[in-house]
Amino acid sequence: MKILIKSPCSASFIIQHGIKNWPIWECEPSNFQWSYNEKEICFLIEGEAKIKTKGGESYFIKSGDLVEFPQGFSCEWQITKSIKKHFRLGD
């Protein structure tokens, strides 16, 4: 199971999908485990993080990235610069 990263996400895509109207989630630098009970798409407004899977894969996400986490995905977030992101859950 992999995450998809669109980097950078174009302004036209953001407008077309109404991303600026999605809720916002914020978090200070920290490490935590997370499992996705449903698909999540998020757009990073600010920050940086490393996402590590239990299988040993790692992804680096940063401001300007659009990231899709599939349902059932489990990982460890390592937030190195405070995150602020728009997000949408489900299909």
C-alpha positions as CSV (number, residue, x, y, z in Angstrom):
1,M,0.0,0.0,0.0
2,K,1.5,3.3,-1.1
3,I,0.7,7.0,-0.8
4,L,0.4,9.2,-3.8
5,I,2.2,12.6,-3.9
6,K,1.6,15.3,-6.4
7,S,4.4,17.8,-6.0
8,P,3.8,20.6,-6.4
9,C,0.0,20.7,-6.8
10,S,-1.0,23.3,-9.4
11,A,-3.1,26.3,-8.5
12,S,-5.7,25.3,-11.2
13,F,-6.1,21.9,-9.5
14,I,-6.6,23.5,-6.1
15,I,-9.3,25.8,-7.5
16,Q,-11.0,23.1,-9.6
17,H,-11.4,20.8,-6.6
18,G,-12.3,23.5,-4.1
19,I,-9.4,22.5,-1.8
20,K,-9.3,25.9,0.0
21,N,-12.8,25.2,1.3
22,W,-11.7,21.9,2.9
23,P,-11.2,21.8,6.7
24,I,-7.8,22.6,8.1
25,W,-5.7,20.5,10.5
26,E,-2.5,21.7,12.2
27,C,0.2,20.0,14.3
28,E,3.5,21.1,15.8
29,P,6.7,19.1,15.3
30,S,6.1,15.6,16.8
31,N,6.2,11.9,16.1
32,F,3.0,9.7,16.2
33,Q,1.5,6.5,14.7
34,W,-1.6,6.9,12.5
35,S,-3.9,4.5,10.7
36,Y,-6.4,5.6,8.0
37,N,-9.9,4.2,8.5
38,E,-10.9,5.9,5.2
39,K,-9.1,7.5,2.3
40,E,-7.7,11.0,3.0
41,I,-6.5,13.6,0.5
42,C,-4.6,16.5,1.9
43,F,-2.9,19.6,0.6
44,L,0.0,20.9,2.7
45,I,-0.2,24.7,3.2
46,E,2.8,24.8,5.5
47,G,5.4,22.4,6.9
48,E,7.3,19.2,6.3
49,A,7.1,15.6,7.5
50,K,8.5,12.2,6.9
51,I,6.0,9.4,6.6
52,K,7.4,6.0,7.5
53,T,5.5,2.7,6.9
54,K,5.9,-0.5,9.0
55,G,7.4,-2.1,5.8
56,G,10.3,0.4,5.9
57,E,9.2,2.7,3.1
58,S,9.5,6.5,3.8
59,Y,8.0,9.5,2.0
60,F,8.9,13.2,2.4
61,I,6.0,15.6,2.1
62,K,6.2,19.4,2.2
63,S,4.3,22.6,1.6
64,G,2.6,22.6,-1.8
65,D,2.2,18.9,-2.0
66,L,-1.1,17.1,-2.5
67,V,-1.0,13.7,-0.8
68,E,-3.4,10.8,-1.0
69,F,-3.4,8.2,1.9
70,P,-5.4,5.0,1.0
71,Q,-7.9,3.5,3.4
72,G,-6.2,1.0,5.6
73,F,-2.7,2.7,5.4
74,S,-0.7,2.7,8.6
75,C,2.4,4.8,9.2
76,E,4.4,6.9,11.6
77,W,4.3,10.7,11.1
78,Q,7.6,12.5,11.9
79,I,6.7,16.2,11.6
80,T,9.9,18.3,11.4
81,K,8.3,21.7,10.6
82,S,4.8,22.6,11.9
83,I,2.1,21.2,9.5
84,K,-1.0,23.1,8.4
85,K,-3.1,21.2,5.8
86,H,-6.4,21.2,4.1
87,F,-7.9,17.7,4.2
88,R,-10.8,15.6,2.8
89,L,-11.9,12.2,4.1
90,G,-13.6,9.5,2.1
91,D,-14.0,9.1,-1.7
